[in-house]
Amino acid sequence: AGATVAWDVVVGGWELEYSAEFVPVDDGAYVIAVEKPRWVAGNEEAIQNSYTTKDAGNLVLSVDNTGSRRRKVAAYRYSVRRGRSPAAIFHGNE
């Protein structure tokens, strides 16, 4: 809870569908649609966004490339900042 997650998603090649949602660990809480599903063109600028959590949970980035017969490529990176300490930053990418 209280962490800020920032991410970038870059699409290379053909279009695909992208969305982001926050799933709280509390069973009674609602899933929050951070970004509703949308089509992203292969030549579109990188998607950049961030979300600050109020509760503990998971941020789920979805990239769906099943809508076409052609191979599609996407890359992403993210960072997590907990609280206000600049030393509490974690980075990841794939």
N, C-alpha and C positions, 0 to 999 in steps of 0.2 A: 504494500500500500504506500502511496505517496511517491512512487517512482515515475520518472518521465522516460518514455521510450520514443526514440526518434528513428526513422527508417527512410531508406531510398530504395526504389525498385526501378530497374531499367529493363526495357523490353528490346530484344534484338531480333529482327526477322519479321515474323507475322504477328497479327493481333492476337490478344488473349484476354481473358476476363480476370479482374483483380478486385479484391475486397479486403477489408480489415475489420476485425471485431474484437471486443474485450470480453472474456469469459471469466466472471468472478468465481472464486472457489466456494463461496457460500451457496449452498443448494437452493435457497429461496430467492436468490438475486437473479435479475434479468441480464441476458446477454446484451451488450451495447454495440450497435453498429457504428463503428468509428468512420468507415467509408463503405457506402453501399456498393454492391457489385456493379462494375462498369467495364466496358470494352476499352482496351488500350491498344492503340495502333503501334505497329513496329517502329515507326519513325517519330513517335511522340517523345517529348521531353521526359526526363526522369521524374518519377512521382516522389515527392518529398512530403513527409508529414510527421507529426508527433502526437503523443497522447499521454496525459498525466493521470495516473490511476488514483482512485479514491479508496479502493479496496484491494485486497490481495487477489490475484488471478493471473490469467494468461492472455497475452495479446496474440491473436491468430491472424497472420497474413496469408491469404489464399490466392494462388495463381492457377487458373484453370486453362489448360491448353487443349482441351478435348473437343473444342468446337470446330476444328479444322483438320484436314488430312495432312497438312504440311507441318514439318517440325518447327517448333518455336523455342526460343531461348529467352530466359529472364534471369537477371542477377539481382541480388539484394544485399544490403548491409544495414546493420542496426546498431544502436548504442542505447544503453540503459543508464540513467542517472538516478541514483537513490538519494533522496533528501537534497540538501543544499551543498553538500561537500563535493568540490570538483574532483577529488581523488576517488570518488565512488562512481566512476564511469567504466562501463564494460562495453567492449566492442565485439561484434561478430559479423561474419559475412560468409557467403557461399556463392 
